[in-house]
Amino acid sequence: MLSNGNHFWLNGRLRRSGEAVISPYDRGLQVGHGAFETMHVHEGKVFAVTRHWQRLCQSCKVLGIKAPELTVFSDAVEETVAANGIDPARVRFTITRDNGEGEGSPTMVVTVSQSLTHRPAARVATVPWPRNEQSPLCGVKCLSYADNVLASEHASKLDADEAVFGNTRGELCEGATSNIFLVQPDVDGIATPPLNAGCLPGVIRGLVIELAEADGIQVAQRALALSTLSQAREAFLTSSTRYVQAVSHVDGQALFQSPGGYTRRLAELLKSLMAENPDP
């Protein structure tokens, strides 16, 4: 079992885990009205804090929540990481619409836990429930996360490490906790679903696209039939905890290469970037 930190940050100050006091009427608890960001910590440094804050601000705009200033966000994250001393770790910033008691102020919480351990290559399973690419929550990292949890549990029962969603148009969308890239047979470069397919604008997704283009790798953000994933020459997942993770199997079927050349190259480029600049 992964360990959780003994300290957390709540609405402006650090507290011990036994001191948690959140209203039972909080909108996040009552109806999942809130947003969150999960970041990775390595050697005491939180990666891509500014990009995560920018995405949180966009989620808050959609949800009608007043977003914190960057300094509040980054200071809270760094203070909580330092207080817990877990490394490598995951740090999560959660914000809810309000406490439900008429004050109108959002509840903000920062927690730290031990990092997940992922296999070098992931087995993925497509799930029978589509993402709704017309949902007002598309692109929002929302507290209403039960569909992702159920999808992950479904994939786990199939001995898979990640669940993969299509959308209502039958297109490839995203993983339950990741974005997806693939290499199609006889096509140079990498392809990934566009944001209008309903996927989350992942922080690592964005960085991988930038790194690939700077390295001369063609990147196509285009609609892809869900079936193209199992037919891919190689594929990989991206997320703030997986970074770049090769895909070895899709619905039990082995891909042609795992990891493939593009996967290895982009993993190397991302690793170098992280070492050079923790907040690109």
ChimeraX attribute file (.defattr): number of C-alpha atoms within 10 A of each C-alpha:
attribute: neighborCount
match mode: 1-to-1
recipient: residues
	/A:1	5
	/A:2	8
	/A:3	11
	/A:4	17
	/A:5	19
	/A:6	17
	/A:7	23
	/A:8	25
	/A:9	23
	/A:10	21
	/A:11	13
	/A:12	13
	/A:13	12
	/A:14	17
	/A:15	16
	/A:16	12
	/A:17	14
	/A:18	9
	/A:19	11
	/A:20	13
	/A:21	9
	/A:22	12
	/A:23	15
	/A:24	12
	/A:25	14
	/A:26	20
	/A:27	19
	/A:28	24
	/A:29	17
	/A:30	12
	/A:31	13
	/A:32	16
	/A:33	20
	/A:34	27
	/A:35	28
	/A:36	22
	/A:37	20
	/A:38	19
	/A:39	20
	/A:40	24
	/A:41	25
	/A:42	16
	/A:43	10
	/A:44	15
	/A:45	18
	/A:46	20
	/A:47	19
	/A:48	20
	/A:49	22
	/A:50	16
	/A:51	17
	/A:52	23
	/A:53	21
	/A:54	14
	/A:55	21
	/A:56	23
	/A:57	20
	/A:58	17
	/A:59	23
	/A:60	24
	/A:61	13
	/A:62	14
	/A:63	18
	/A:64	12
	/A:65	21
	/A:66	16
	/A:67	22
	/A:68	16
	/A:69	10
	/A:70	15
	/A:71	11
	/A:72	11
	/A:73	19
	/A:74	18
	/A:75	12
	/A:76	23
	/A:77	23
	/A:78	17
	/A:79	16
	/A:80	26
	/A:81	27
	/A:82	14
	/A:83	17
	/A:84	17
	/A:85	16
	/A:86	22
	/A:87	18
	/A:88	17
	/A:89	26
	/A:90	22
	/A:91	24
	/A:92	18
	/A:93	23
	/A:94	21
	/A:95	26
	/A:96	28
	/A:97	24
	/A:98	22
	/A:99	21
	/A:100	19
	/A:101	12
	/A:102	8
	/A:103	8
	/A:104	12
	/A:105	15
	/A:106	22
	/A:107	21
	/A:108	23
	/A:109	23
	/A:110	27
	/A:111	23
	/A:112	30
	/A:113	21
	/A:114	18
	/A:115	19
	/A:116	13
	/A:117	9
	/A:118	11
	/A:119	12
	/A:120	13
	/A:121	18
	/A:122	21
	/A:123	23
	/A:124	27
	/A:125	27
	/A:126	24
	/A:127	19
	/A:128	11
	/A:129	14
	/A:130	19
	/A:131	23
	/A:132	18
	/A:133	20
	/A:134	12
	/A:135	10
	/A:136	11
	/A:137	16
	/A:138	20
	/A:139	20
	/A:140	25
	/A:141	21
	/A:142	22
	/A:143	18
	/A:144	16
	/A:145	12
	/A:146	10
	/A:147	13
	/A:148	16
	/A:149	13
	/A:150	15
	/A:151	22
	/A:152	23
	/A:153	16
	/A:154	18
	/A:155	22
	/A:156	16
	/A:157	10
	/A:158	16
	/A:159	14
	/A:160	20
	/A:161	19
	/A:162	26
	/A:163	27
	/A:164	29
	/A:165	26
	/A:166	26
	/A:167	20
	/A:168	16
	/A:169	15
	/A:170	16
	/A:171	22
	/A:172	29
	/A:173	31
	/A:174	27
	/A:175	25
	/A:176	21
	/A:177	20
	/A:178	25
	/A:179	24
	/A:180	24
	/A:181	28
	/A:182	27
	/A:183	25
	/A:184	18
	/A:185	12
	/A:186	7
	/A:187	10
	/A:188	13
	/A:189	16
	/A:190	21
	/A:191	21
	/A:192	24
	/A:193	22
	/A:194	18
	/A:195	18
	/A:196	15
	/A:197	27
	/A:198	27
	/A:199	26
	/A:200	23
	/A:201	17
	/A:202	21
	/A:203	20
	/A:204	23
	/A:205	22
	/A:206	13
	/A:207	19
	/A:208	21
	/A:209	21
	/A:210	13
	/A:211	17
	/A:212	19
	/A:213	13
	/A:214	10
	/A:215	12
	/A:216	9
	/A:217	17
	/A:218	14
	/A:219	18
	/A:220	16
	/A:221	15
	/A:222	15
	/A:223	18
	/A:224	19
	/A:225	15
	/A:226	18
	/A:227	14
	/A:228	15
	/A:229	25
	/A:230	22
	/A:231	18
	/A:232	17
	/A:233	19
	/A:234	27
	/A:235	32
	/A:236	29
	/A:237	25
	/A:238	25
	/A:239	20
	/A:240	21
	/A:241	20
	/A:242	20
	/A:243	20
	/A:244	29
	/A:245	25
	/A:246	28
	/A:247	29
	/A:248	22
	/A:249	23
	/A:250	23
	/A:251	18
	/A:252	14
	/A:253	13
	/A:254	15
	/A:255	20
	/A:256	16
	/A:257	17
	/A:258	21
	/A:259	20
	/A:260	19
	/A:261	12
	/A:262	21
	/A:263	23
	/A:264	15
	/A:265	17
	/A:266	22
	/A:267	19
	/A:268	13
	/A:269	16
	/A:270	18
	/A:271	13
	/A:272	11
	/A:273	15
	/A:274	16
	/A:275	10
	/A:276	10
	/A:277	10
	/A:278	15
	/A:279	14
	/A:280	12
